Amino acid sequence: MYLIILGLNLTLAIGTSVVIMLYIHRPLSVGALVRTSRIQLACVTLTFTILNLVRRKFPQPWYYPPAELARLLPIPPWVSISGLVVWIAFTSWWAAVPFFPRLLLGSAAGYLELAAPGTAFTCRSWCCWRRELRSGP
């Protein structure tokens, strides 16, 4: 399984690197491709090493139950509450970006301005989303 994922990952990474180099008109260099390959090899190997360590330390069946049983499995309340808190925080942050661009752009926000159509699009999207919530299923 490791070799299959590593092979797919290397193929995608090298292919993407070649396409990007051609797109930005940089000459193809072996050094850049070798660097990409090494980074992918290190990431995939590290991921599989961590997974193997966790599986050895906590042996249990790692199979998922059938989809028919998914609705019968209990979901702890803390999972639902923490998910709700994270999504509310993310949505609030994303909704505040047009008004406070420094949240997304950092110190570069002082030099950039959001265009008026972008703000209008954000407001229209927000209104459509609220209308869908009110109408319900």
C-alpha positions as CSV (number, residue, x, y, z in Angstrom):
1,M,0.0,0.0,0.0
2,Y,2.9,2.3,0.8
3,L,4.5,1.9,-2.6
4,I,1.2,2.5,-4.4
5,I,0.5,5.7,-2.5
6,L,4.1,6.8,-2.8
7,G,4.1,6.2,-6.6
8,L,0.8,8.1,-7.1
9,N,2.0,10.9,-5.0
10,L,5.4,11.2,-6.8
11,T,3.7,11.0,-10.2
12,L,1.3,13.8,-9.3
13,A,4.0,16.0,-7.6
14,I,6.4,15.7,-10.5
15,G,3.7,16.2,-13.1
16,T,2.4,19.2,-11.3
17,S,5.9,20.6,-11.0
18,V,6.6,20.2,-14.7
19,V,3.3,21.9,-15.6
20,I,4.0,24.8,-13.2
21,M,7.5,25.2,-14.6
22,L,6.2,25.3,-18.1
23,Y,3.4,27.7,-17.2
24,I,5.8,30.2,-15.5
25,H,8.3,29.8,-18.4
26,R,11.1,28.4,-16.2
27,P,13.4,25.9,-17.8
28,L,12.9,22.3,-16.6
29,S,15.7,21.4,-14.2
30,V,16.5,18.0,-12.7
31,G,17.3,19.7,-9.3
32,A,13.8,21.0,-8.9
33,L,12.3,17.7,-9.7
34,V,14.6,15.8,-7.4
35,R,13.8,18.3,-4.6
36,T,10.1,17.7,-5.2
37,S,10.6,14.0,-5.1
38,R,12.5,14.1,-1.9
39,I,9.9,16.2,-0.2
40,Q,7.1,13.8,-1.3
41,L,9.1,10.8,-0.2
42,A,9.8,12.3,3.2
43,C,6.1,13.3,3.7
44,V,4.6,10.0,2.7
45,T,7.2,8.0,4.7
46,L,6.7,10.1,7.8
47,T,2.9,9.7,7.5
48,F,3.1,5.9,7.2
49,T,5.6,5.7,10.0
50,I,3.3,7.6,12.3
51,L,0.4,5.5,11.3
52,N,2.3,2.3,12.0
53,L,3.4,3.6,15.4
54,V,-0.2,4.5,16.3
55,R,-1.5,1.1,15.1
56,R,1.1,-0.7,17.2
57,K,0.4,1.3,20.3
58,F,-3.4,1.2,20.0
59,P,-4.3,-2.1,18.3
60,Q,-7.9,-2.2,17.2
61,P,-9.8,-2.9,14.0
62,W,-9.3,0.0,11.6
63,Y,-12.2,-0.8,9.4
64,Y,-15.2,1.4,9.0
65,P,-18.7,0.1,9.6
66,P,-21.0,-0.4,6.7
67,A,-22.9,2.8,5.6
68,E,-26.2,1.2,6.7
69,L,-25.0,1.3,10.3
70,A,-23.7,4.9,10.2
71,R,-27.0,6.4,11.5
72,L,-27.1,3.9,14.4
73,L,-23.6,4.8,15.7
74,P,-23.8,7.3,18.6
75,I,-22.1,10.6,18.2
76,P,-20.7,12.1,21.4
77,P,-22.2,15.5,22.2
78,W,-18.7,17.1,22.5
79,V,-18.0,16.2,18.9
80,S,-21.2,18.0,17.7
81,I,-20.5,21.0,20.0
82,S,-16.9,21.4,19.1
83,G,-17.7,21.1,15.4
84,L,-20.4,23.8,15.8
85,V,-17.9,26.1,17.6
86,V,-15.2,25.6,15.0
87,W,-17.6,26.3,12.1
88,I,-19.1,29.4,13.7
89,A,-15.6,30.8,14.3
90,F,-14.5,30.0,10.7
91,T,-17.7,31.5,9.2
92,S,-17.4,34.6,11.4
93,W,-13.7,35.0,10.3
94,W,-14.5,34.5,6.7
95,A,-17.5,36.9,6.8
96,A,-15.3,39.6,8.5
97,V,-12.5,39.4,5.8
98,P,-14.2,42.0,3.4
99,F,-14.5,44.4,6.2
100,F,-11.2,43.7,7.9
101,P,-8.8,42.4,5.2
102,R,-5.9,42.3,7.6
103,L,-7.4,39.1,9.0
104,L,-6.5,37.3,5.7
105,L,-3.8,39.4,4.2
106,G,-1.8,40.4,7.2
107,S,0.4,43.4,6.9
108,A,-0.1,43.5,3.1
109,A,-3.7,44.6,3.6
110,G,-2.6,48.3,3.9
111,Y,-1.5,48.3,0.3
112,L,-4.4,46.4,-1.2
113,E,-8.0,47.3,-1.5
114,L,-11.0,45.1,-2.1
115,A,-13.0,46.0,-5.2
116,A,-16.6,47.2,-4.8
117,P,-17.9,44.2,-6.9
118,G,-16.2,41.8,-4.5
119,T,-18.0,43.3,-1.5
120,A,-21.3,43.3,-3.5
121,F,-20.8,39.7,-4.3
122,T,-20.1,38.8,-0.7
123,C,-23.2,40.6,0.5
124,R,-25.4,39.0,-2.2
125,S,-24.0,35.5,-1.3
126,W,-24.7,36.2,2.4
127,C,-28.3,37.3,1.7
128,C,-28.9,34.2,-0.5
129,W,-27.6,32.0,2.2
130,R,-29.8,33.6,4.9
131,R,-32.9,33.3,2.5
132,E,-32.2,29.6,2.0
133,L,-31.9,29.1,5.8
134,R,-35.3,30.8,6.4
135,S,-37.1,28.9,3.6
136,G,-36.0,25.5,5.1
137,P,-36.3,22.2,3.4
